[in-house]
Amino acid sequence: MIAAASALAFLSGVQVMVPLAIGLPLALLLAACVSARWRRCMPRLFVLAPVPALLAALFDADAGSVEVGNQLFSLSFSLDFPGAMLLGTAALLWMLAGVYAERFLRERSASGGFVVCWLMTLTGCVGVFLAADLVGFYFLLAVLSVGASGLVLQGEGPDALRAGALYLALALLAEAFLLAGLVLMANATPDGSLLVADAVAALPASPTRDLTVTLLLVGLGMKAGLVPLHVWMPLAYRAAPIPAAAVMSGAVVKASVIAMLRLLPFDDIALPAFGHALASVGLFGALYGVLVGLTQRDPKTVLAYSSVSQMGFVAAVVGMGLAAGDASTPVAAAFYGAHHLLVKGALFLAVGVVALTGQRHLRPMVVPAAIIALGLGGLPLTGGALAKDVAKDLLGDGLAGSVAVVSSVASTLLMVHFVRRLGESAAADADARAPGAMVLAWLAMALASLLVPWLLYLNLAPGEWPDALAPAALWDALWPVVVGAALAFALDRFGQRVPRMPAGDVGIAVRGLGGPALAAGAGLEHADTFLRRWPVACVVMLAVTLLFAWALL
């Protein structure tokens, strides 16, 4: 035992785990692409691929940076405490979702595409949490986007095709905004450094600071699913297979959180205009996601709108910290994001397990789901209560704090609605039982959702846990849950009067513009064909040349 601990300490000391965290899933991805035989065996290794990332989060936080490459080209990786919280919880979700996915793939005749996309998404996800330079961050984010869109396409039917295409299109659009912002950041760094820390340090004094921050927030807002840029989220999560939806809703979307925390300045200068704007958009999304989620019947879609709501709340925490220039923001936002990561990943696995479980065996599956779901509303003694307590100081006692309390009530209301829809999705056969591996993965994730936030909290604030258990603190966490549950039962009596909104809400309304857009595209194609004719091109080139000469004179 002592020898094993010494070996782990040695590996951490020479910082092997950080590059191995990316290297192992990347090596498995390459092997899966090379050989069909290896590809068929790869699902058994899903549970092992994230292990180095988990070890890196446990032992290598604040251990400095690691550079991979040579003098011609190299990438830098590092891990701080906020990144370690998100990386460690993400790795845990990837491991247990991998157990679920391995059993899930036994029922599929063709699993090669799923395997490749799973490993590609895992590689990009771990890499984004570790990237310490602008080039590596952008490259790994692109890998993550392509892999995640492929996971959505692994669903069945035209809905998966449309959701995957929309996810990829909006991901590429978001990355275009991000690329422009990252280029401006790199251009403002005095010594030409591409390290994220150096670029962020130079950002407050940059002449293009406002434009840079705007581009970053628009791109990351799309990635985070902030309203009204959220249309991809309910469609993608509903269409993706259960294990893919679990890691996407839990781990993948947190890439936007770590990007906000790494790329925005929190301790050098306050940016109240940008911070308050982000907080306003986030708090609106926190309530909007609940309102639309209440109109949904499919439990996966309800969870998707819950993610819209919760990511809006995280954005509000980041925005208030940005407005105040509060250096504690990254830790608070990462803690809240880590709790949401665990709970949302667990609840998606619960949806898959319940769908395969009959009514006679349903209670042991639904009760844990109800407990951790109510944790999103702040149920006392759960990680949700701790997360809201950590974020409380940043939100303050003003309007943002009041809206946050309303959001807790609304989240509880939505989660009670989810538990009802979950119970209705049970298997038709009353004696049906889900496969043991799937049940094990789900229950392990549920347990982790309850225990890991407490372990993080004790490490984050070791002397404050008695305050979290004080009667006043417990009551502050309890009464919004009680009010939300009462509203849920009242709403159930008038549930037939609640209007139904299609998943994708505003995106469905925009779909009506498809015809005019195709017509406009055809018109532009004809115009391009005409302009590329030799005589026309010569005349245009001559006109441009004369205009340029006139401008110089």
N, C-alpha and C positions, 0 to 999 in steps of 0.2 A: 504493500500500500504506500509506504514511504517512498519506495523507488519510483512508483508510478507518479506520485505527486512531484517528485524531483524532476522526472522526465518532462512533465507538463510545464513546470516552471522553466526548465531549460529551453523548451521549444518556444515558450512565450518570450523568454529573454532575447532570443535571437530573431524574434518576430517572424517565425515561420508560418504561423497560422493565418496571418493577414493575406499574404499572397496565395496560400493554399486554399483559403476560403473561396477565392475566385478560380484558382487553378484546377481544383478537383471537378466542379461542375462543368468547366470548360473542356477538360480532358474527356469527361464522359460524353459531352455533346459531340466532340470530334469523333470519338469512337462510334457513337450511334450513327453519325453521318457516313462513316466509312463502310460499316459492315451491317448487313441486315440481320445476321445471326447475333451480333452484339446488341443490336437494337431490340431484339426480342427479349434479351436477358436484362435489359437496362431497368425496367420497372422495379426489380428486386433491389436495386441500388438507390432508388429514390430516397429512402430513409437515411442513407449514409452520406449522400452528396452535400447536405447542409451542415454536417457535423463540424468541419473546420470553421465555418462561420460562427457557429454557436460557441466553440472554444475561443475563437478570437474575441468575441463579445465578452466572454467571462474573464479572460486573462490579459487581453491586449489593449483594453481601453486606456487612452492617454499614454500609450507606450511609444509615441513618436511616429515618424513616417517611414514608409518603406518605398524604395524606388525600384521599379522593374524595367529593365531595358539596358540600353547602352548610350554612348554619347550622341549618336545620331537620332535616336528616338527612345524616350522613356516615359513611363507613367508613374505617378506618385499615388500612394494609398496611405491613409491614416484613419484613426478611429478615436473619437472623443466620447465623452459620457453620453450625450444625447444620441449619437450614432450607435453606441454600443447597446443602449436600451432597445432601439428599433431593430438593429441587426439581430440581437439575441432572440427577441420575441418572433421576428420574422423567420429565423432559422428553425425555431421550435415548431412554428406553423408549417413550414415547408416539410419538416420531417414527418409530422403526424398526418398531414395531408398526403404525403408520399405513400404512407401505409395505406390510406384509403384509396389512393389512385391505383396502387398495385393490384388491389383486389377488384377495383372497378374495371380495370383493363382486361381482366380475365374473361369478361363477358363480351368483349369487342373482338371482332374478327381481324380488324386492321388497326393496329395501335402505333405504327411507326411514326405517323405525323404527330400524334399526341406526345410521344416520347421526346422527339426532337424539339417541339415547341416548349414542353415542360422544362427541359434542361437549358434551352436558350433563355427562357424567362427567368429561371433561377440564377443563371450566370449574370444577366443584366441587373437583376434585383440586388444581389449581394454586392455587385460592383458599384452600383450607385451609392449604397450606404458607405462604401469605403473610399470612393474616388476623392483625391485631394487636389487634382489639377483640372483645369477647365476642359482640356481635350479629352481626358479619360472620362470625365463626368458625362459629357455630351455623347461620346461614342457608346458608353455602356447604357445610357438612357435610350439610345436608338435601338440597341440590341434588345432591351427590355420591351420596348413598344412593339417591335416586330414579333417577338416571341409571344407576347400577350395576345396580340391580334390573331395569331395562329391558334392559340388555345380557345379563343371564342369560336373560331371556325370549326373546331372539333365537335361543336354541338350539331344537332341534327336539324335538317330542313332549311327552307329559305330564310327563316328568321335569323339563324346563325350566320348565314352568308351576309345578310344585310347588316347585322350587328357588327360582325368582324370588319366589314368594309368601312362602316362608319367609325369604328374605333380606330382603325389605322389612319383614316383620312384626318380625323381630328388630332390624333397623336402627331402626325407629320406637321399639321398646321401649328400645333403648340410648339413643336421643336423648331419651327422656322422663327417664331417669336423669340424663343430661348436662344437660338443661335445668334440672332442679331444682338440680343442683350449681352451674351457672353463675349462677342467680338468687341463690343464697346467697353466691357470691363477689362479685357486684355489690353486694349488700346490705351486705357487710362492708367495702367500700371507703369510706374516710372522706369523701372529697370527691365521691363519686358518679361517679367516673371509670369508664368501661367498657373502658378499655384493659387488655389481658391482663396486661401487666407490672405495672400498679398493683394489679390484683386479686390477683395472686400474691404481691406484696409485703405485702399486707394479710392474706393468708390465715393465716399462723402465729399472729397475735393475734386471730383471729376467734373469737367464742364458739361458733360452729357449725363449727369447723375439722374436727373428726372426722367429722361427718355429711357435710360438703362433700366431703372426700377420699374417703369411702366411696362416695358417689354417683358421683363422677368415675371411680373405679377400676372400679366395676361397669359403667358405661356404656362406658368405653373398653376394658374387658376383653372385652365382647361384640363390639365393633368389631374388636378384635385377634384374635378367635377363640381366646381362652384357654379351656382345658378347665375346666369342662364346658359352656362357652358357645360352643363351636366348631362346633356341628352344621350351621350354614349353610355352612361353608367347603367341605367335600368335595362337598356336593351342588351348590353354585353353580359351583365351578370345573369340575366334571365336565360340567355341563349347558351352560355358556356356550360359544359359539364360540371357537376357538383364540385369535384376537387379543384378544377380550374377556377370556378367562381370563388371558392374559399380563399385561395392564395391571391387572387386578383383583388378581392374586396378587402382582404386583410393586409397582405404584404406589399403588393405591387403599387397600390395607390399611395402608400406611405413614401414612395420615392419623391412625390411632390412635397411632402412635409419636410423631409431631410434637406431637400433642395432649397426650400424657403429658409430653413434655419441656417444653412451654410452660405447661401449667396446674398442674403440681406444683412445689413449692418444693424446690430442691436445695442452695442455698447460704446459706439463712437459718437453718434449723433442721432437725435430724434427726428423722425420723419412723420410728423402728425398728419399731414394731408394724405399721404399714402396709407399710413396705418389706420386712420379712421375710415378711409374708403374701403380698405380690405375688411375691416371689422364689420362695417355696415353690410357689405355684400355677404359676408360669412353668416352673420346673425339672421339676415333675411333668408338665406338658404337653409339655415337650421330649422326655421319654421316652415318654409315652403316644402321641404322634403317630407315633413310629417303630414302636412295637409294633403299632398298628392298621394303619399303612401297609404293613407286611410281609405283611399278609393280603390285600392288594388286588392285582388283576391289571391293571386299566386304568391306563396310565401317567399320565393326567391325575389320577386319584384318588390315586395314589401321591404325586404332586407336591403335591396338596392337603394330605395328611397331613404331608408334609414342611414345608409352610407352618405347620401347627399346631405342629409341633415348633420350627421356627425362631422363630416369633413368641413362643412360650413362652420361648425363650432370651433374646430381646430384653427381654421383660418382666422376666426375672430380673435382667438387667443394670440396668434401670431401678430395680427394687425394691432391690437392694443399694446403689445410689447414693442412693436416697431414705432408706434406713435409716441411712446414714452422713452424710447431708447433704453429699455430695461434689459440688462444682461442676463437676467434669470429666465427670459423667454424661451430659449432653446430647450432647457431642461423641462420646463413645465409643459410645453407643447409636445415634446417627445414622449413624456410620460403619458399624457392624454392619448397620443397617437398609439403608443404601445398597448394600452388597455383596449382601445378600439380594435386594434389589429387582432388581438387574441380572441375577443368576444365575437367579432364578425366572422372570422375564420371558423370558429367553433359552431356558430349558428348555421352557417351554410352546410357544414358537415351534418348537423342535426337534421336539416331539411332532407338530405339524401337518405339518412338512416330511417327517419320516420316514414318516408315514402315506401320503404320496404318492410315496415313493421305493422302487424295487425293490431286491432283494438285491444286484444287481450294482453298484449305485451307493451302497450304504448306508454303507460305511466312512467316507467323508469327512464324513458327517453325524453318525455316532454317536461317533466319536473325540473331536471337540471337546465334545460333550455330556457324555461320560464325564469329561473333564478338569475342566470347570467344576462338574459335579455333585459330584465328589470334593472340590472346593474347599469345599463346605458342611461337610464333615467336617474341614477344616483342612489340606488337601494343601499341602505346602511350596511356596513361590513363588507361590501363588495368593492372591487377595484374602481367601479364607476364613482362611488362616493369619494374615494381617495383622489381620483383624477380631477373631479370638480373642485375638491378642496385645494388642490395644488394650483388650479387655474384661477381660483377666486380672487386672489390679490391682483392679478393682472387685469381682470375684467372690472374690478372696482365696485363701488356701491351706486354708481350712477345708472344711466340708461342701459349701458352694456350689461351691467350686473343684473338689472331687472329683467332684461330680455333673456339672459342666461337662465334665470330661474324659470321663466315661462317655457324655455326650451326643455328644461328637465321635466316639467309637467307634460309637455307635448311628446317627448321621447317615451315616457311611460305609457301614454295613451297609444302611441304607435306600436310599442312592444306588446301590449296586451292584445291589440288587434293581430299582431304577428302570431302570437301563441295560439289564438283561436284558429287562424288560417292553417297553422302548422298541424294542429290536431285533426283538422278536416282533410288533410292530405295523406292520411294513413292508408296503408294497403287495403285492398278490398277483402282479402283473405284475413279473417280475424285471428287466425293462428300463425300468420306469416312472421318470420323473424329475419332481421337483416343479418348479413354475414358477420361473423365474429370479428374479423379484422376491421371492418368499418365501424362497428360498435365500439371497439377498443380505441380506435383513433378519435372518435367523437367524444367519448367519455374522458379520455386523457386531455383533450383540448379543453373540455369544460372545466376539468380540475385545474389545469394551468391558468385558465381565465380567472379563477378565484384566488389562486395562491401566488402566482408570479407578480401581480401588481403589489401585493403586500411585501414581497421580498424586495422589490424595487423601491418601494416607499421607505422601508426600514433602512435601506442603503442611502436613499436620497435625503431623508430627514430623520436620522436615528433617534433624536431626542423628542420628536413631536408626536410619536404614536399614541401617548396617553391623551393628547388633545383630540386626536381623531376619534377616540372612543368615549369622549366626554358626553354626558347626556345632551347638552346643548347642541353639540356637533351632530349627534345622531338624529336629533329632532329636525335640525336644519336639512339633513339629507332625506329624512323620512317623509315630511309633510308634502313635498312636491310629488313624491311617488304615490302617496295616498290620494291626492287630488287627481292625478292622472289616471289612476285605476278607477276612481269613482266616475270620472268623465267617460272612461271606456265602457263601463257597464251601462251608463246612461245612454251613450251613443248606440249601444247594441239594441236597445229597444226601438230606436228610430233608424236602424241601419239600412232599411229598405229605401229610405229617402236620400241616402248619400249618393250623389252622382258618381258615375264610373268614368274615370279618365284613362285613356290608353297609355300603356307604358311608353315613355319617351316624351310625353306631354307636349311641350313647345316644339319638339322636333317633329312630331306628327303634323302639327299645323304648318310647319315650314315645308313639309314634303309636297304640299300643293304647288310650290314654286318650281318643282322639278320640270314640268313641261315647258314653261317659259325659259328656264335655264338651258334646257337642251336645245330649244330653238335659237337662243342667243349664241350658244356654242357652235351650232351649225352655221349661223351667219358669220361668225368670226372665222371659221374654217374657210368659208368661201372667200372672205376678204383676204385672208392670208394667202390663199392660192392665187388670187388676182395680183396681190402685191409682189409675189415672188416671180412673176413673169419678167423676162429680161428687160424689155423696154420700160416697163413701169418701174422696176427696181433701179434702172439707170437714172430715170428722171427724179425719183425720190432721193437717191444718193447725191445727185447734183444739187437738188434743193437744200438738202441738209448741209452740204459743203459750203454753199453760198451763205446760208444762215449762220454757220459757224464763223466764216470769214468776216461777215458783217458784225458779229458779236465781238470779235477780237479788235476790230477797228473802232 
